[in-house]
Amino acid sequence: IGFNEPGSAPDERTRLVTLDTVTRKDAAADFFGEDNVPREAVTMGIATILEAREIALIATGEHKAEIVARAVEGDISQDVAATFLQRHPNATAYLDAAAAAQLTRIHTPWVLGPVEWTEPITERAVVWLAEQTGKAILKLTERDYTEHHLSPLLAKHGAAGPINGTVFNRLRDKIRGRRRLPSRRSVVVFSPHPDDDVISMGGLLRKLWENENAIVVAYMTSGNIAVFDHDVRRHLDFVERAATTLGLDAAAAHRVHADVEASFERKAPGDVDLPAVQELKRVIRESEAIAALESVGLPRSSARFLNLPF
């Protein structure tokens, strides 16, 4: 809450604080690099915050799930300043599903009381039980269920075997092998920007290719804003050295390198790159996308770069 870093005391008020490394790294994207993140900040203290008539804690995204669970359900501790909000009579946490995912009432509601044993809840409970016991699903026993708050589920099915088998088969059916995928068809994959395709569905792309499908991956935007300046420097250094080695126009390569370096020296955090630099970053992303496609077995001819406005 605010910039109350771990170790902040509950009686501290609004003050100047030194930001720790984790906070500065988290803020790096907003400041165009960690080097530009201030090392100090002004924050309301916990005591100041607790004087409010009403407090709203807002969190979104799965990356907040662990700290939300500690803040809402953990012991009150200076290690997590937000735990002090538990002492406030009118504090409410507003969370999306991802941020709330590790709260007991969401993650393991069966340990709190009766639940409706729908298929999704049953599946989650059995997978959780397998993780807790370190056993394969088909090896779970009646004793495992009774010792982990799952006696009602066991009673519903009568024995561990039917539950284990049902959940195992359901999970198995979610894994789509090549035989379940299209064969010898035309497949178009739309990727927001280069590498989303392979990161999100690289295995599926490979299976589709192995099924002799004609695949085209259409990259919607260039993704050049994701390329750091130091990557451009590295590539230009390579081009300049390669030009000398291969007997190409080394002078032209040197001029481009020098012009780009000069633009970087003039550029302030948040400034838009020169058109030439944007093009270089586009080419870098395209080469990365092609390399990623080839890593899962697709030919470079599968790539289509649309370069739509972002």
C-alpha positions in Angstrom: 0.0 0.0 0.0 1.6 3.2 -1.2 5.3 2.8 -0.9 5.3 1.3 2.5 8.1 -1.2 1.9 8.6 -4.4 4.0 9.6 -3.4 7.5 7.3 -0.3 7.6 5.9 0.2 11.1 2.1 0.6 11.8 2.7 4.0 13.5 4.5 5.6 10.6 2.9 8.6 8.8 3.4 10.4 5.5 7.2 10.6 4.8 10.0 10.3 2.3 11.1 6.7 1.7 13.9 5.0 -0.2 12.5 2.5 -2.7 13.8 -1.0 -2.6 15.0 -2.9 -5.6 11.8 -4.9 -6.2 9.7 -1.8 -6.3 12.0 0.0 -8.7 12.1 -3.0 -11.0 8.3 -3.2 -11.0 8.1 0.5 -11.9 10.7 0.3 -14.7 8.3 0.0 -17.6 6.5 3.2 -16.5 9.8 5.1 -16.5 11.3 3.6 -19.7 14.0 1.6 -17.8 15.0 0.9 -14.2 17.8 3.5 -14.4 15.1 6.2 -14.7 13.1 5.1 -11.7 13.4 7.5 -8.8 15.2 6.1 -5.8 13.0 7.9 -3.3 9.3 8.6 -3.1 6.7 10.3 -0.8 4.2 7.9 0.6 1.3 8.0 3.1 2.2 6.0 6.2 0.2 3.1 7.5 -1.0 5.1 10.4 -2.2 7.9 8.1 -4.0 5.4 5.9 -5.7 3.7 8.8 -7.2 7.0 9.9 -9.4 7.0 6.7 -13.2 6.4 7.3 -13.1 3.8 4.4 -10.3 2.0 2.7 -10.5 0.3 -0.8 -7.7 -2.1 -1.8 -7.7 -2.7 -5.5 -5.7 -5.4 -7.2 -5.8 -7.0 -10.6 -3.8 -9.7 -12.4 -2.4 -13.1 -11.4 0.9 -11.6 -10.4 -0.9 -10.0 -7.5 -2.5 -13.3 -6.3 0.1 -14.3 -3.8 0.5 -10.9 -2.1 -3.3 -10.5 -2.0 -3.7 -13.8 -0.2 -1.0 -12.8 2.3 -2.6 -9.3 2.8 -6.1 -10.6 3.3 -5.6 -13.9 5.1 -2.0 -13.8 6.4 -0.8 -12.9 9.9 -0.5 -9.1 10.5 3.2 -8.4 9.9 5.5 -5.6 9.0 6.8 -7.8 6.2 3.5 -7.1 4.3 2.3 -3.6 5.1 -1.2 -4.3 3.6 -1.9 -6.8 6.4 -2.4 -3.9 8.8 -5.6 -3.1 6.8 -7.2 -6.1 8.5 -7.4 -3.9 11.6 -9.6 -1.3 9.9 -13.4 -1.7 10.5 -14.3 -0.5 7.0 -11.7 -1.9 4.5 -12.7 -3.7 1.3 -10.6 -5.5 -1.2 -11.8 -5.2 -4.8 -10.2 -8.0 -6.9 -10.5 -9.5 -10.3 -10.6 -13.3 -10.6 -6.9 -13.6 -11.2 -5.8 -11.5 -8.2 -8.2 -13.4 -6.0 -7.2 -16.9 -7.2 -5.1 -17.8 -4.1 -7.6 -16.8 -1.5 -8.8 -19.8 0.4 -12.5 -19.2 -0.4 -11.5 -19.3 -4.1 -8.6 -21.7 -4.3 -9.7 -24.3 -1.8 -13.2 -23.5 -0.6 -13.8 -27.1 0.6 -11.5 -26.5 3.6 -13.9 -23.7 4.8 -17.2 -25.6 4.5 -19.7 -27.3 2.2 -19.4 -26.7 -1.5 -21.4 -27.7 -4.5 -19.4 -30.5 -6.2 -19.6 -29.4 -9.8 -17.3 -31.0 -12.3 -14.8 -28.0 -12.3 -14.7 -27.9 -8.5 -14.2 -31.6 -8.3 -11.4 -31.5 -10.8 -9.7 -28.6 -8.9 -10.0 -30.5 -5.6 -8.6 -33.7 -6.9 -5.6 -32.0 -8.6 -5.0 -30.0 -5.4 -5.1 -33.2 -3.4 -2.6 -34.9 -5.7 -0.3 -31.9 -5.2 -0.7 -31.9 -1.5 0.0 -35.6 -1.2 2.6 -35.8 -3.9 0.7 -38.7 -5.5 -0.5 -39.4 -9.0 -4.3 -38.9 -9.3 -4.9 -42.6 -9.8 -3.0 -43.4 -6.6 -5.1 -41.3 -4.3 -6.8 -43.2 -1.5 -9.9 -42.8 0.7 -7.5 -41.8 3.5 -6.0 -39.0 1.4 -9.5 -37.6 0.9 -10.6 -37.8 4.5 -7.4 -36.2 5.8 -7.7 -33.2 3.5 -11.2 -32.0 4.1 -12.6 -33.9 1.1 -14.8 -36.4 2.9 -18.0 -35.0 1.4 -16.6 -35.5 -2.1 -15.7 -39.1 -1.1 -19.2 -39.7 0.3 -20.8 -38.4 -2.9 -18.9 -40.9 -5.1 -18.7 -43.8 -2.6 -15.0 -44.5 -3.1 -11.8 -42.9 -4.3 -11.5 -45.0 -7.5 -14.5 -43.5 -9.4 -13.4 -39.9 -8.5 -9.8 -40.6 -9.5 -10.8 -42.2 -12.8 -13.3 -39.6 -13.8 -10.9 -36.7 -13.2 -8.0 -38.5 -14.8 -10.0 -39.1 -17.9 -11.2 -35.6 -18.0 -7.7 -34.2 -17.8 -6.4 -36.6 -20.4 -9.1 -35.5 -22.8 -7.9 -31.9 -22.5 -4.6 -32.9 -24.1 -5.3 -32.8 -27.8 -3.0 -35.1 -29.7 -2.3 -34.9 -33.4 -5.1 -37.2 -34.3 -7.6 -34.8 -32.9 -6.3 -31.8 -34.9 -7.1 -30.9 -38.5 -5.0 -32.5 -41.2 -4.1 -31.2 -44.7 -6.1 -28.0 -44.2 -5.3 -24.3 -44.5 -4.7 -22.7 -41.1 -4.3 -19.0 -40.4 -2.9 -17.9 -37.0 -3.3 -14.2 -36.0 -0.6 -13.1 -33.6 -0.8 -9.6 -31.9 2.9 -9.1 -32.4 6.0 -11.3 -33.1 6.6 -14.3 -30.8 3.1 -14.3 -29.2 2.3 -17.3 -31.5 5.2 -19.5 -30.5 5.0 -18.5 -26.8 1.3 -19.2 -26.6 0.8 -22.2 -28.8 4.2 -23.4 -30.1 3.4 -27.0 -29.4 0.1 -26.8 -31.2 1.7 -25.1 -34.2 4.2 -27.9 -34.4 1.5 -30.6 -34.3 -0.5 -28.7 -36.9 2.5 -28.6 -39.2 3.2 -32.3 -38.6 -0.4 -33.0 -39.8 0.6 -31.5 -43.1 -1.5 -28.3 -42.8 -0.6 -25.2 -44.8 0.0 -22.7 -42.0 0.3 -18.9 -42.3 1.1 -16.8 -39.2 -0.1 -13.2 -39.6 1.7 -10.8 -37.2 -0.7 -7.9 -36.7 1.8 -5.3 -35.5 5.6 -4.9 -35.7 6.2 -5.1 -32.0 9.1 -2.7 -32.4 8.3 -0.9 -29.1 9.4 -4.0 -27.3 12.9 -3.8 -28.6 15.4 -2.1 -26.3 17.9 0.4 -27.6 20.8 -1.8 -26.5 19.5 -4.6 -28.8 19.7 -2.1 -31.7 23.3 -1.2 -30.7 24.2 -4.9 -30.6 22.7 -5.6 -34.0 24.3 -2.6 -35.6 27.7 -3.5 -34.2 27.3 -6.9 -35.8 26.3 -5.4 -39.1 29.3 -3.1 -39.1 31.7 -5.9 -38.2 30.1 -8.3 -40.7 30.4 -5.6 -43.5 34.1 -5.4 -42.9 34.6 -9.1 -42.8 32.5 -9.8 -45.9 33.8 -6.9 -48.0 30.5 -5.0 -48.0 30.1 -1.2 -47.7 31.5 -0.8 -44.2 31.5 3.0 -44.5 27.7 3.0 -45.0 27.2 0.6 -42.1 29.4 2.9 -39.9 27.3 6.0 -40.9 24.1 4.3 -39.9 25.5 3.1 -36.7 26.8 6.6 -35.8 23.5 8.2 -36.7 21.5 5.8 -34.5 23.9 6.2 -31.6 23.6 10.0 -31.9 19.8 9.7 -31.8 20.0 7.6 -28.7 22.2 10.2 -27.0 19.6 12.9 -27.7 16.6 10.8 -26.8 15.0 11.4 -23.4 12.9 8.8 -21.6 9.6 8.4 -23.3 10.7 10.0 -26.6 9.6 8.3 -29.8 12.4 6.7 -31.9 13.4 8.1 -35.2 11.6 6.4 -38.2 14.9 4.7 -39.2 15.3 3.3 -35.7 11.7 2.1 -35.6 12.4 0.3 -38.9 15.5 -1.4 -37.4 13.5 -2.5 -34.4 10.8 -3.9 -36.7 13.4 -5.9 -38.6 14.8 -7.3 -35.3 11.4 -8.4 -34.2 10.8 -10.0 -37.6 14.0 -12.0 -37.4 13.1 -13.1 -33.9 9.7 -14.3 -35.1 11.1 -16.2 -38.0 13.7 -17.9 -35.7 10.9 -18.8 -33.3 8.8 -20.4 -36.2 11.8 -22.4 -37.3 12.3 -23.6 -33.8 9.0 -25.4 -33.8 9.5 -26.7 -37.3 7.7 -24.2 -39.5 9.4 -22.6 -42.5 10.1 -18.9 -42.7 7.7 -18.7 -45.6 4.9 -19.1 -43.1 5.4 -15.6 -41.7 3.3 -12.6 -42.8 4.1 -9.3 -41.3 1.1 -6.9 -41.6 2.7 -4.0 -39.6 -0.7 -2.5 -38.7 -0.8 0.7 -36.6 -0.4 0.1 -32.9 
